[in-house]
Amino acid sequence: MGLPSIVDARTGAVLDSRGKYEDSVGFDLAAWSREQFGLALRAENDARMALLGESYAGAAQGFSMSS
């Protein structure tokens, strides 16, 4: 789940929402999703999600910073 927030990339925890979605800070979204829907969920910064999407299936597909 992409959020316009500061998200710990290792744990998926929302650290700061910068004034948006303030209830998400400190809320365990992954546990909530498992309990409510039986689905795995991971929170990530929305800009990082966009970059991951581009590298997987978009304009950056096959690009590597190490090459």
C-alpha positions as CSV (number, residue, x, y, z in Angstrom):
1,M,0.0,0.0,0.0
2,G,1.6,3.3,-1.0
3,L,1.2,6.2,1.4
4,P,2.3,9.8,1.0
5,S,4.2,9.4,4.3
6,I,7.6,8.6,5.7
7,V,7.7,4.8,6.0
8,D,10.4,2.6,7.4
9,A,11.4,0.5,4.4
10,R,12.5,-2.4,6.6
11,T,9.4,-2.8,8.7
12,G,6.7,-1.0,6.7
13,A,5.8,1.1,9.8
14,V,4.5,4.6,9.1
15,L,6.8,7.0,11.0
16,D,5.3,10.3,10.0
17,S,2.4,11.3,7.8
18,R,3.3,14.9,7.4
19,G,-0.2,16.0,8.3
20,K,-2.1,13.4,6.2
21,Y,-3.5,10.1,7.4
22,E,-2.3,10.9,11.0
23,D,-4.1,7.7,12.3
24,S,-1.6,5.6,10.3
25,V,1.3,6.7,12.4
26,G,1.9,3.9,14.9
27,F,-1.0,1.8,13.6
28,D,-0.1,-1.8,12.5
29,L,-1.6,-1.8,9.0
30,A,-0.3,-5.3,8.3
31,A,-2.0,-6.8,11.3
32,W,-5.2,-4.9,10.6
33,S,-5.3,-6.2,7.0
34,R,-4.7,-9.8,8.2
35,E,-7.4,-9.6,10.8
36,Q,-10.0,-7.8,8.6
37,F,-9.4,-9.4,5.2
38,G,-7.0,-12.3,5.6
39,L,-4.6,-10.5,3.3
40,A,-0.9,-9.7,3.6
41,L,-0.2,-5.9,3.3
42,R,2.9,-3.8,3.4
43,A,3.0,-0.1,3.7
44,E,5.6,1.9,1.6
45,N,6.2,5.5,0.6
46,D,4.1,6.3,-2.5
47,A,7.1,7.7,-4.4
48,R,9.1,4.5,-3.7
49,M,6.1,2.4,-4.9
50,A,6.1,4.4,-8.2
51,L,9.8,3.7,-8.7
52,L,9.4,0.0,-7.9
53,G,6.5,-0.2,-10.4
54,E,8.5,1.5,-13.1
55,S,11.5,-0.8,-12.6
56,Y,9.2,-3.8,-12.6
57,A,6.9,-3.1,-15.6
58,G,7.5,0.5,-16.8
59,A,10.1,2.8,-18.4
60,A,12.9,1.7,-16.0
61,Q,12.4,-2.0,-16.7
62,G,15.8,-3.7,-16.8
63,F,17.7,-0.6,-15.6
64,S,20.2,-1.0,-12.8
65,M,22.2,1.7,-11.0
66,S,25.1,-0.7,-10.7
67,S,25.6,-1.1,-14.5
